């Protein structure tokens, strides 16, 4: 899973797209924040991470 803030002055959204090209099986979520996404958009990040980790964990026990 790739979580990204398109307003990141250090690593623009194109960097997230580059990661996705290298990891085509990944899922990309672009939220409305910047570099400090966890600090500014935690309420959006937590459910995405829980869902992702739940799915990954379930696959590991299949």
Secondary structure, DSSP 8 states (H G I E B T S, - for coil): -EEEETT-SSS-HHHHHHHHHH-TTS-EEEES--TTHHHH-HHHHHHHHHHHHHHHHHHHT-
